[in-house]
């Protein structure tokens, strides 16, 4: 995701369509495949429990992010559709985020970084 500061109050439509959503989907796949694979192969009960807790933590965070992202997408559906049609080369409209959306977007950025670290 672009580098918004924590609780940034604006974001370009292009960033939602071409950066935020794809990275959130990547994070979901990494959590599902990487963590589930590690859990399945884990022989140590304590480590397995830790990994299962981590997977639940990721899933809860993703759910919160999705809920707030859906709110943002409803509010700015027209601007986001226009950004999707015009391609990644144009920034599109500048979207004003409410406090929950801003926290969710920052959380998505952090979660993506955590998932990438977990996969390596």
N, C-alpha and C positions, 0 to 999 in steps of 0.2 A: 504494500500500500504506500501511497505517497507519505511523506513524513509530516503529517499534521502533528502539531504540538498536542500534549494531553488536553483533552476537552476543547479542541479546536471548534470554532463555531461555524465554519464554512467548509465546503468541499465541492469540487467540480463534478458535474454529472458524468463526465468521461471517466473520472477516477472510480466512481461507483461501478459503472458498467464494465470497464476494462481492467480494473485493478482489484478493487475490494471484493466483488462477487467471485471472480476466478480464484483469488487467494483463499477465500473462505471455503470454497468447494475443495481446493487442494488440501486445506487444513483438515476438512472432514475426511477426505480419503486417507490422509496420512494417519489420522487418529484411528480410523477403522482398520486399515491394513497393518500399519506398524505396531500399534499397541496390541491389537488382537493377535497378531502373529507372535509377539513377545509373550503374551499371556499364555497362549497355547503351548509354546515351547518351554515355559518356565517350570522348573522342577522344585524350586525353593518356595515353600508356602508363603513365607513372609514377603518375598519379592513379588510373588504372584498377586498377593493382596494389595501391595503398594501399586502395582501396575493397574489393577482393576479400579482402585480408587482414582488414580490419575486419569484413566479413561472416562470415568464418571464425571470428574472435574471438567475435563475438556468438553464432554457432551453437554453439560449444564451451561458452560460458558458459551458454546456455540448456539444453544437454544436462546439464550438471552440476546446474543448478537443478532440472530435471525429475526427475533420478535421486533427489535428496534429497527432493523434494516427494512422489514416489511412496512413498518410505520412510515419510514422515510420514503419508501418506494410508492406508497399510496399518495403521500402528500405531493410528490414530485413526479408522478407517473408520466406526464406529458414531456417534461424536460429529459427524463431518462430515456424515453422512447426516441426522442429526437437525437440524443447522444448516441444511442445504439445505431440509428440509421446513418448518422453522419460520419461514423468511424472514429477510430482512436486518435486521429491526428488533430481533432478539434476539442478544445476543453469543454465546450458546452456551457450550460448555465451554471452559475455559482449557486449552490444550495445552502441555505441557512439551516443549521442543525439545532435541534433542541438539546437540552442537557443530556437526556438519556441516549439519544442518537450519537452524540459526541463521545460519550463514554464507551458506547458499543463499538464505535469505529476504532477508537484507540485500543480497546480490548481485542478487537479482531487483528490489529497489527501485531500486538504483543503475542497473541495466541499463535499466529502464523509463524513468528520467529521461534517460539517454543517448539512447535510441531516440526519445523525444519531442523532444529537442534536434536530433537528426539530421533528423527529419521537418519541422522548421520552418526 
